[in-house]
């Protein structure tokens, strides 16, 4: 559905985007991450036709955004970081304006009503946008992106500045929209990506440094070599044994995880070696039963920091190998375009 190939954007001698390539399949929700200045917004602006690339291509549903921008943009709904709202309009006026601007052919009344129901702004349909809360303004921004029922939705920082409840509401809305649309979500909120996205693409210094399924990306950076193992036995002897055990690089006692008759140890195995089975038999032979064993993975925050702080020359896209609502008041809503019912001061 989205295909970005060898995308380069230069500003004089400065390279903002350097040979970026990735694809987004139909129905996927992809998180697009990176630190400030990494090239996220530049890439999205090229993808949506706001900027031209120096070289490379960006295609929406097989249509090149530069060769046929009108047809490509018909397939895109875009919410930039600052929603493009006309605050002196009512929600109703604004959505009808967006409908006209996009030359939408769908039934006007039915289409706009359905959008308002999906994003839950029916109760503020006749209010001035400038009098809405930030959460509702974000919803109106998402609503305009949905006008015309585009196949692709692109959201740039859709929850920035929202309170925790509003973030959850917008997050749930985006997840629901993912059932019928292909979505790119650019955000700095890493738990949001984990909660919503099927796949994660990380960009740093203009280059893709990771491109992997959300649940697999930790394995892409570091295989599961660290474990917490809980063992019943004399802690000093067990620790000494672990430190001298073939295949174990590191072992320490976790002082804050002691049980009455068992001690927890953090161990790290050598690369490409699964030490769990050998460890089980070794402990059984010693008469020190293992009563707990869990892998210690990296959090998305750990992975993000690890990737963006990688040394120059190591920023290569990661791929796995084969092992690897705000409260609402009930109102009477008139969906016709020309009806006038403005709220000039409600807050």
N, C-alpha and C positions, 0 to 999 in steps of 0.2 A: 504493500500500500504506500509506503514511504521509502524512497531509495535515495540516499546521499552518497555520491561517488567522488572521491578524490577532490573534495572541496577545499579551495584555497581562497583566502581573502587577505589582501595586502593593503596597508595604508602607508604609502611610501616605502620605507625600508622595514617598517614594522609588520610582522606577520601575525594577524589576529587569529586566523584559522589555517592550520597547516595540514593539508592532505587528509581531511576527515572523511571517513566512509563508515556508514552503518545503514541497516535496513530495519524497518518496523513492519511486522506482518499485520494483516487484517485482524482486528479484534484485540490487539495487544495494547497494554498500558505500559509505556516505557518511561522510566525515570531518567532524566538528563541532568547529571550533577557536575559540579565543578566549583572551584573557589572563584572569588570575584576576579574578573579580568581573564578568565580561562578561555573565553570564546563562546560561551553558551548563548548569550543573547544575539551575538553576531550570527551564529549558525541558524538560530530560529528566525532571525530577520531575513536571512537569505532564503530559508525554506518557505517563508510566507510571502516572499516577493517584495519586501520592503527594501532590501539591498540586493545588488548584483554581486556575484562572486567574481574573483579574478580569474580562476580556472575551476574546472570541475562542474558537476551538475547536481541538481536537486529535483526529484520527480515525485509527484503526487498522483497515485493511481495510474502510473505510467506516463503522465504528462509532465514535460519539463517546464519548470516554473518560469524560466527565461524565454523559452521558445513560444510558449502559449500561456502567458500569465492569466488571462481572463478565465480560461477553462480550468486551469489548475486551482485558482483562488475560489472557484465555485465549490470546490471540494474541501475547503479549509474553513474551520471556525477558529479564530484566534483571540485569546485573552492575554494582552500584554501585562507586564507587571503593574502598570498604572492603567486601570480600566478606562477605555475611551468613552467616557460618559459626558453627556450634555446635561449638566446639573439643573438647568432652568427648565428642562422638560420633565413631564411626568414619565413614569415608567411606560405607560401606555403610548405616549407620543414617541418616546425613544425607540421602543420596539417596532412600532409602525414605520418609523424613519429607517431603521435598519432593514426592515422588510422591503421597503421601496429601494433603498440603496443597493441591495443585493439582487434586485429584479426577481424576487422570489415568485414562483409560479404556484405554490401550494395555496390551498384555501386560507385566506388571511386570518379570519376569525378563529377557525378551528386550530390552525397551526400555532398562533400566538397563545391561545388558551392552553394548548397542550404544553408548550414550553414553560409557561408560568406555573403550571401544575407540577411539572417535573422539578423545577428549581425552587419551588415553594415561595413564589412572590405574588401569588394571586391577591393576598390581603393588602399589598402595597401598590397595586396596579394603577391606581389613580392618584398616587402621591407624587410630589415633586422629588426628584432624585436627590437634590441637595439636602433634603430633610431626613434622608434615610441613614441608618447606622452603616458603619463600614462593612459589616457582614452582609447586609442587604445590598449594598452597592456592588460587592463582589458577585452576588447572585445575579444581579442585573447584567453585569459584565459577562457572566457565563451565558445568560439568556441570549444576549446579542450574538454570541459565538454560535449558538444553536440555531439561529434563524437560517432557514434554507435547508436544514437537516444535512449538514456537511458530513462526509465520510470520515474526515480527519479533524480532530480537535487538538489544539496546541495551547497549553496553559503555562504562562511564565510567572512563577511565584504567586500562585492563586490564593495562598493563605497568609501572605505577609501582613503583619500588623493586626491580625485577628486575635480575639481572645480564645481560650482553650475550647469553649463550647462551639464557637463559630468555626474553628479549625476542624473539629470533628464533623460538623454538619457539611462543610465543603468537601472534606475527605470522603464522606459517605456518598455525596452527590457525584463526585468524579468516579468513584468506584461503580456506581450504578450506571453512569453514562458509558462506561467501558464495555457494557454488555452489547451496545449497538454501534459503538464508534471505535476508531483507532485513535489512541491518545498519546501525546508526548507531554510529560509533566516535568517542567524545570523548577527545581526547588532547592533550598538550602536545608530544609527540615528532613533529616535523614530517617527518623522513625516514620514519617509520612510516606516515604518511598517504600519502606519495608511493608507498610500496611496496605498500600495501594497497587504497587507496580509489579508486573510480571517479569520485567527485565530491567537492568540498570546499565546505562552508558555513562562513563565518567570521562570528562575532558579536562585536561590541564595544559596550560601554556599552548593552547591551540591544537593539541593532539589528543586523540582518543587513547586513554590508558587502561580502560576496562570496558568490556561489553559482554555481559553474562546474565543468566537468569538470576533473579533475586536470591533464591535459596541456594544457588550454587556458587555465588561470587566469592564467598569466604574460602571455598575449596580452591578457587582459582589462584588466590594469593598465597595461601599456606595450607597444606594438607593437614589433617587432624593429627598432629604429632604430640599435642599436649593433652594430658589426662589428669584428672583427680582420682586417685585410688585410695580407698579406705581399707586398711588392713588391721586385723587383730594380731598383735604380736609385740615384742619388745621394740619400742620405737627406735632406739639407738642402733640396734642390730639390723632392723629392717631398713633403716635409712642407709646404713653402710652397705648393705647388700644391694640396694637399688642403685647406688652410685657406682658400684663395681659390676653391675649386670651388663652383659653385652647387649648392645642395641639401645641403651639408655644414655643420653647425653647429659641429663641434668635431673636432679631430684632434691626436693626440700620438703620439710614438714610444714603443714599449714596449721599454725598454732591456734588460729581462731576457729578451727573446725574439728576439735577433738571431741570424741565420744567417751563414754565411761570405759569401754573395753576395746576401742579401735582408734587409730590415728589416721588422719588424712594426709596424703602426700601429693605434691604436684610433681609430675614427671614429664620429661620431654624425650621422645624417641628420635632416633636418627632418621634422616630423610628416606622416604620410600620403604620404610620398615614398619610393619604393624606389630607392635610389641605386646599386644594384649593377650594373645593366646599363650605365648611363651611365658609371659609374666604369671598367668594363671597357674600353669603347671609348676613353675618354680616356687611359687608361694605354697602350693599344695604339698610339694615335696618337703618344704621347710616346716609344714604344719602351721603356717600363718594364713588363715583363711581371708580371702578378699570378700568383704561384705558390701562394697560399693565401688563402681567404676563409671566415670562419665568423661566424655570428650570435652575439651575446652576450646571452643571456636572463637574466632575473632568477631567482634561486633562490626556493624556497618561503619560506625565512626572510626574504629581501628583501621579498617580497610581503606576508607576514604583518606585518612591522614597518611597512611603508608604509601598510597599511590601518588598523592599530590606532592609528597616530599621526596619522591624517588629522585635519584641523581640524574642529571641530563644524560640522554642517550639510553636511558632505561624505560622511557615512557612508551612502551609498546602495548597495544591492546591485549588484554588478558583473555585467553580462551582456555577452556578445560581440555586436557588430553583425554584419552580413552578411559582412564581410570577415575578418571576423575568423576435550632430552629428558633431560632429566636421566637419569642412568643408572638402569636398572631391574633388579630381581632377580626371577627367575621364582618365582611363588608359586602355590599351589593356591587358586583362587577359588571360593567357594560363593555363588551368586547368589540363593539363597532368602532371603526377608526375615528369617526368625526364627533363622537360623543364628548362633551366637555364636563369634567367633574374633577377639578383640581383641588388638591390639598395644599394650601399656600403657607401652612405654618405648623402642621402637626409634627411632633417629634416623638 
